Amino acid sequence: MNRLIVAVLLGCAAFMPSPVGAQVLINESREAIVRLPRPPVPGPTPVPIHSSYKVRSVDVQGTLRDQAAQIQISQVFQNTGSATLEARLVFPIPDSAAISGLVLLADGKELTGRLLKKDEARRYYEEIVRRQRDPALLEFMGQGLYQTSVFPIPPQAERTVEIRYTQLLRKDQGLIDLQLPIGVSGRHSQQPVENLNVTLRVEATESIKTLYSPTHALEVSRPDETHAICKLALHGVAQPDDFRLLYGTQNGLVGMNIVSYRPHDNEDGYFVLLASPEVRRDEAKRIAKTVVFVCDRSGSMSGKKIDQAKESLKFLVNQLQPGDVFNIVAYDSAIESFRSELQKVDEPTVKAALSFVDGLYAGGGTNIDGALQTALKMLNDASRPGYVLFLTDGLPTVGESNEMKIAANARQANATHARLFCFGVGYDVNSRLLDRLANDLRGQSAYVKPNESIETHVAALTAKISSPLLTELALSIEFDAPPPVGTAAGISRLYPRQLTDLFQGEQLVVVGRYKTGGAAKVSLSGVAAGEKKLFVFPAQFAAKSLDESNGFVEKLWAMRRIGEIIGELDLKGHNQELVDELVQLSTRHGILTPYTSFLADENVNLADRAQNARRAAEATQLQLRVTDGKAGVRQRELKGYYQRAPAGQPLSGPAVPGGAAATGLAGVVAFDAQGEARNVQTVRNVGQKTFFRKDRQWQDSSVRPEQLKQVIRIKQFSREYFDLAASHDGRLAQYLVFEEPVILNLGDKTWQIDPPDDQSPNP
């Protein structure tokens, strides 16, 4: 992974953002001072000069026009030490990067410099790595570099460094690929970047359909079909994931792209399918829908909860459009409906509904079963999309209380195949029941924590389902060539298992596995305004991936598979085969769930699969019994996060609800039995590998016990070490950035990298 590096040779270093495949290295240097021999002078011992700095801000501005990107990166450095830093900018440039018009400036003044070729650049990097004893600099092997003149940064002063360049972006399978490394490491400066902002403007000649970041959750605005603005704002960050944006253009109602990844010939590949509708459509073609709002008004909803629920209901009613039909069901021990049957949306009816909501008050028990059956039986037209929005803050206390029977009754009452969206308010809900209901009725569950706004959660869902574009979705993938004799056909393990509706402004993200590569036909069918629609697109699945550029697809699939496994264990009970697979996926990908967080313990033997499976089985059976309270809600919240494995989240350390993000060398996120997140320093995700710290050394999770008998040992900073880092055009260097001993598989060999003889490992 390429990153922008700022390294002060006196001992301070920090990672900073850079353009695709290019970085900046600020290199402090001072002229050597030779003093004549003199008699010692009595007095106090001189205080060493303090040398340090920090990155105050990083601002990235970019314009993407088809495959051309114009990028400007502005970075503000502050010398926080007491000595002047003499800085030199070094800008690594890989041979494959189609970069032109490169300009480097310091406080608006252009810096002179010269371009070093790959071989000369390699010697330069090796020299810095040896002098700094910082293996993280190895990731720049295999690149040329542009080296500038020296400029000073006085004590406590700031300097703004600006990089401007133009780049031709790669296009593959209809997707244009922008990679913008903004990884920042404060290992030496120990100070995070205060503000990191990215603004990208996409301007296309055709309609923009796919707009997907596998790394970050973006704020996206779409003023029209051919323009988009993507924004990212991070504050107080030490190591954000490198940024990546994929976008594609297609004319028509729906656009579709496939990204595939198959690193091993003897294993199934991975793919992600991205389907996106038009941004805007003719209002005359808008699909009318049926919505029933079900609101808990039991005694536990008194006070702020009922006030927020009423405001949320008013908001929802006001979002309805002409042609829609609706009703409101309010429940406590008894059940009351706004009207006895569904109502058409018009001005008098909406006013009456708002008045009904104003009259709601809290009191009584909680008859969940009766409320759901009443709402679902109102829906009587299967030709139009139907939605039930169900809000509750408690456990069923009146009527049927058995969660299995409540779920069965809801399924039986849902004659029109409506979608059910559940909102659990607070920690007193039966989260497993809500998940079961949403799963059975093809919806989703969301949880509103104490002191959170109900309105915010409800508004987010309303924005999603306000404009259904296609309902009753079905997906099929057919390869042009038949599968090899003796192998199963094509596609397997698709997630999500059940496709929901495709809404305007939303993107459908489906992941799966495939047997062999080749050309294929992808068909997506659905119903639009009562009319059957079929969209067919060509696709190409990779027979063998030559690099890790699409490796994010494998981890995205693994996260969704882990969510499916936890869902099966939660709703159907213990299954040892699924537990074994959960442990295997957690180990391989460094995705630590509340049931596999023990893998981060340095005393746990990764090779003892039987013991680890037993521990995971005990954890799942014990923890998943908890259905309410903070622990129960957090577990289902995490399960939903994995199942949807959202686009635009750092997959090496997900910023889950209520959790903290962690990436790269900082470790990963693990969760305890209460669902609380913690940063784990004994597990690291680097590229496509996961490393665990065991016995004061790091171990690649793919290393098997028998491979340890044939390990090749070399010393850090030795000639063999640098040759290994430079092999495969430097693509292996990212896996050699550990300061402690490390055992890892590279190619078909197992290596052990030991510290140099004059350096002992840290305890």
PyMOL commands that set and color helices and strands:
alter all, ss='L'
color gray80, all
select helices_A, chain A and resi 118-132+135-140+283-285+299-301+304-319+347-358+368-378+403-413+431-440+454-465+552-572+576-589+597-600+609-623+629-644+664-666+705-710+719-726+728-730+733-736
alter helices_A, ss='H'
color red, helices_A
select strands_A, chain A and resi 4-8+12-16+25-26+53-65+68-79+85-94+99-106+109-110+113-116+143-153+158-168+170-172+175-180+193-203+208-212+219-224+227-237+243-249+254-261+269-277+290-296+325-331+335-337+343-344+386-392+419-425+444-448+468-479+491-495+502-503+508-514+518-528+531-541+668-671+677-680+683-686+689-694+697-700+712-715+742-746+749-754
alter strands_A, ss='S'
color yellow, strands_A
deselect
rebuild
show_as cartoon
